[in-house]
C-alpha cells in the first residue's frame, strides 16, 4: 500500500467515530478541506465555518473552496473593531498574551461563539506533521513543533472552545497518524517546490479538487485578514503590532 493510501485510510479511521452533527473550522486550505471532503464522503453530517475580515483572502476563497467540495460554509465576517475587541476578550478570558498565538486563534474564538454544533474539528497539526511551513525547507524542527502543538497549542484551543461551550476534535494528531507521518521520508513531504507534497498527493488521489489540493495558502492569521486589521489599528495609534496587542 502506498503512503497516500495509508494516509487516507488513517484519516478516515480517525474521523469514523466523530459524533454528528459536527462543525469544521474551514479556511479553504488543504488541511481543513481534506477533512471536510472525507467527512462528507463517508456520510457525516457536518457544517463548515469560516471567520475572517471583509478585506481578507478567505472572504472569497473559503466559499469558493466549499463550493468545490459540494458544500457551503457559514461566513463569520468581522470588522476591524470587532477583531480588536475579540483579541482583548481572548486575552482576558484565557490569560494568553503571546500576540502571534492570539492572532492565530482569533478565528477559533469567533467560531466557537457562533457555531451551533457542540463539536468542532480542525486541521491543527497537519503543517507540523507534513512540513507545511516554509521554515522547514531550511531546518526541520517538526518533531519539536508537533510536541508544542500537543503540549501547548491544543490545551489553549480547548480552553478557547470551552468559552463557547464547544469541544475540539483533532483528527490529524490521532496517534496512528502521528506515527505514520513520522515514518514518511522528508523528500515525500517536500518535493518539487511543494510543501506537504504527500498530503496533497493523497488528496488528489481521492479526487479532492486540484484547485484546493495544490494551492499554496498563507497561514490563518494572514489569510483571515485579522493580522492586517490589528496592524491597521496599531498604526493609527503609532504602535507596533506587539505593543498594541500588549496594551489591549
N, C-alpha and C positions, 0 to 999 in steps of 0.2 A: 504494500500500500504506500502510495506517495505521500510526502509531507502534507500536501494540500488536502488530500482525502482524510488524513489523520486529524488535521486541524478542524475541518468541518464536522467530522464525527464527534470530536471532543466538545466543540461549541454546542452542537445540537444536544449532546448529553447534558451539558451544563445548564441549558435552558429548558430541558424537557419537563422539569418539575416546577417551573415558575407558576405560581398561582395566578389565576385570572380574575378580573382584568388587571393589567399592569400598565404603567406608564413607562415610556422610554425617553430619556434625555437625548434629544436629537439635534445635531448640528448640521447633518447632511454630509459629514465626513465618513471615511471608510469604516471606522470602528462602530459608530452608532448605527450606520446604515446596514452593515452586515448583520448586526444583532436584530434589527427590525425586520430585515429580509428573512432571516432564518426563523424568527418567531412567527412571522406571518405564514411562512411556508409550511410550518408544522401545525398551523391552525390555531395558534394562540390569539386570544383577544387582547389587543394592545392599542395604546393611544400614544401618539408622538407629541412631544412638547419641545418647543424651541424658544429661547429667550435671548433678545438682542435689542439694539437700538434701531431707530428708523433709518440711520445712515450707514448701517453695517453691511458687510458682505453676506452675512447669514440671512438678512431680511428677505433677500431674493433667492439665495441658493437653497436654504432649508426647504421652502415649499416646492421648489423645482425637484430637489432630490427625493422628497416624499412622493411626488407625482411619479417619478421614475420607478418607485417601488410599488406603485398602485395604491398608495396610502395618502393620508393628509396629516399635516402637523398643525397643532394649535400654536399660533404665534403670540408670545407674551412680549410685547414691544414696550420698552421703557424710554422715557425722556432722560435727558442729562440729569435733571434734578432728581428724578426717581432713582437713577443709578447712584448718585451721591448719597441720597437717603438710605438706599439699600446697603451700601458699603458701611455707613455709620451704624445701621441697625445690626448688621452682621458682626461688626466689631464688638458692639455692646452685648450681644446675645451669646457670642461664642468665646469671647476673650482673645480671638485671633487678631494679631497685629501685623503680621507679615503682609505688606502691600501686594506682592505677587500672588500669594495664596488667596487673598480677598478678591482680587480681580479674576482669578481662575474660577472661584467658587460662587461668584455672584449669580450666574445663570441658574445654578442649582438652588440657591436660596429663593429666587423668584419662582421657579417652577415648583418647588416644594410647598410654597404658599398657595399656589393656584391650582395645582393638579387635583383632579377628583379621585384618582386611584390612590390607594394607601401604599402601594409598592412601586418603586421607581428603579429601572435598570439603567446602567451606564456603561460606557465603553472604557472606563478607567482601567489603566494598567496595560492596554494594548501597545501604547507607544514605547513603554519601557521593555516589554517582552519581545517586541518585533523590530526594535531600533527605528522608531518613528521620528526622533528628534535629530536635527541637523548636527548637533554636537557629537553624535555617535559616529559620524563619518571620520572624526579625528581621534576620539577617545571613547572606548566602550566602557561606560560606567553603569551599564544597565542593571547589573546584579545589585549594586548598591542602591540604585534608583528604585527598583521594584521593592526592595526591603523598606525604603522610605514610604512608598505608597501603602504598603501593608501596615506599617507601624504608626504612621503619622497622618497621611492623607485620608485614608478610609475612615479612621476614627473621627476626624474633623467633619467629613462629609456626612457621616451618620448622625453627628450632633446637629448639623445644619438641617438635615432632612427631618429630624425629630421635632424641630421647631414648628414644622407644618404638619406634624402628626404622620409623617411618612417613614417608611423603612426602605433601605437600599439593597439592591442585589447587584453583584459584581461578577458577571459570567466569565470575563477574561482572566480573573485571578483565581478561578477554580484550580484546586491543587493539581489536577491532571493536566490542565492547560499550561500552568506554570512549568511543570516538569517537561512537558512536550516541547515547549518553546526553548527551554534551556538546552535541549539536545539538537535543535535545528542549527546547522552551520551558519555562521555570520554572513558568509557570502551568498546565502539564500535570503537573508533579511535585507542586506544592502546590495543591490545589483542594478547595473545599467543606469546608474544615477537615480534610482528609485528606492526610497526608504520604505520599510515594511513590505518589501517585494513579495515575500512568501504569502503574506496575508492577502495582498492584492491579487496574487495569482490564484489563491484558494477561492476568493470572492468571484473572480472571473469564471472559474471552473464550475461554479454553481449558478452561473448566469446572472449574477448581480450586474447591473448596468455598468459598462465600461466607463461611462461618463463619471460615475461615482468611484468605481474601483481604482482607477488610475489617476484620479485628481489629487494633486498635492495641495493640501489645505493648511492654513495657518492655525496656530493654537487658539483655543477658545477665547482667551482674553483679547485677542486681536480680531478674530473673525466675528465675534459677537458685537464689537464696537464699544464695549464697556471701557476698555483701556483708553480709547480715544476720547470718550465722553468725560472721564475723570481728568485726563490731561488738559482738555479744553478748560475745564473749571479751574484747574490748578494754575494755568497760565493767566487766566483773568485775575487771579489773586496774587500773582507774582511769586508763586510757589512751584517747587519741583513736584513731580507726581508723588514721591515718597513723603515729602514734607506735608503736602496737602492731606494725604490719607492719614498720616500720623496725627494730624490736628483735628480730624473729624471726631 
